[in-house]
Amino acid sequence: METITTIFEWLGYPATIIAIGAGIYAVILWIRGITPVLIRLGNGLAKRKIAIFATGETLRSLEALLHDCKLFNKTNIIPIGSVGDIGKAEKASVYLLNWSDFHEHVEEILRLKKDHTPLIVHAPPGAIPQDQMTKLANARNVAVCNFRGRLLNDLVTGMITTSY
């Protein structure tokens, strides 16, 4: 019986070393996977400028939404309240477009937008005609959302998935 106990002891040491090594390797892989996402999110929330294409009360409402969630700094929000202000969006690295206010100028905004700049289009369900939806679908990093809660999610996702 003593021999069997000794054999199990000797087999237990390598098994323990393998288990500890596998655990350390899993932690290293997890850190390597999550660190770039956290860095991108942190840089995005701290540094990236968001251009909001909306007019009047909608512009104020969207600005308040972004400010009230306490994720976005008020100084990083660039309000684009008229067609003449569209050029101010060049400084922004994320675009938020209210469809109702700027649907006639989508082509101009898409031309201004760089490939790595996310564009989130906020529109009521069914408001975007199929031909315009096709144009939006063919552009890179464009998301269409119908709800304000989804809007915040799309902004954060856009910041994580695109480079700064």
N, C-alpha and C positions, 0 to 999 in steps of 0.2 A: 504494500500500500504506500509505503514511503517513496518508492521508486516512481509510482504514478504521480504523486504530489510533486515531486521534483521535476518530472517531465512537464507537467502543467505550468509550474513556475517558470521554467525556461521558455516555454511557448508564450507565456503571458508577457514577458518583457518585449519581444519584438512586436507583438500585437499592440501593446500600449504605445510603443514608439511610432508605429504606423498610424494609429488613431490620432495621436497628437500631431504628427506631421500632416495628416489629411486635414485636420481642423485648422492648423495654421495656414495651409495652402488655400482652404476655402475662405478664410478671413481676408487673405491677400487678394484673392480674385474679387471678392465683394468690394473691397476698398478701391481696387483698380477700376471697377465698373461704375461705382456710384460717385467717385470723386469728380470726374469730368462733368457729370450732370450737375452736381452741386455748384461747381465753379461757374459753369455757364449760366445757371439760374441766378447765382449771386451777382455776377457781372451784369446780367441782363436787367435785373431789378434795380441795380444801383446806377448803371451808366446809360442804358439804352433809352433813346428818345422815342416817344410815341406820338405820331401825328394823327390827330383826330379830324377827319373830314366830315363835318356836320355843321348845321346852322342853328341859330337861335336857341330855343329851349332845349333842343336835342343835344346840342354841343355842351351846354352847361350840365345837362343831366349825365352825359357820358363822362365828362370831366369829374363830376362828383362821384360817380360810380367807381372810377379808377382811384380817386383819392380816398374815398371812404373805406375801401377794402384794405387800406394800409399796406399794400404791396408796392405801389408805385409812388415815386416821389413827384410832387406837384411841379417841380422845376423841370422834370423830364417829359412833361406833356406839352405838345405844340398844337394849339388850336388852329385849325384851318376852317374859318367861318365863311369864306367866299371863294369864288373861282380865282380871283386875283391873288389870293394868298397861297395857291397850290405850290408855288415855287419854294415856299418856306419848308416844305416837306423834305427837301433834299438833305437837311440835317438829321432827319429822323431815320431810325433803323427798323421801325415797326410802323405799319400803317393800319389805322382803324377807320373804315369807311361806313358811314350811315347811308344805306342805299337810297332811302327816300329823298335825301337832300342832294346827293352827288351822283345819281345814276346816269345823268347826261354827260358826265365827265370821266367815266370809268376808263375810257381809252387813253385819255391824257394821263391819268394816274398810273395806269399800267405801263405806259411809256416811261414815266418818271421813275417808277419802282425798279430797283435792281433785282437780279435773280435771287440774291440771298436775303432780301428784305421780305419779311412776312406781311401779307395783306389779309386782314380779317374784315370781311364784309358782313355788316349787321343788317339783316333784312327780315321783314315779316314773311311768314311762310307763303310761298307762291308769288311773291312780288317780283322776282327776277325772271324775265322772259327766257325761254330756252336758248335763243341765240346768244344772249349775254352770258348765260350760265356756261355755255360751251366755251366762250372766250375766257371766262374766269377759270374754268377747268383746265384749259390749255396753258395757263400761266403758272409759273413755279411758285410754290409757297403761298398759295391762296386758300383761305378757308371761308366758308359761308356759314354763318350761324344765325339762328332765329331767336335765341333767348339770351338775356343778359348774364345769367349764370354761366352759360356756355361760352359767352364772350370772354369772360375772365379766364376761363380754362384755355381757350384758344390763344389768348395773348401770352400766357405763361408757357404753353407748349411751343408757340412760335419762337419765343426767346430761347428756349432750351435747344430746339432743333436747328436753329440757324446760328451761324457764327457771328461774332461781333466785330 
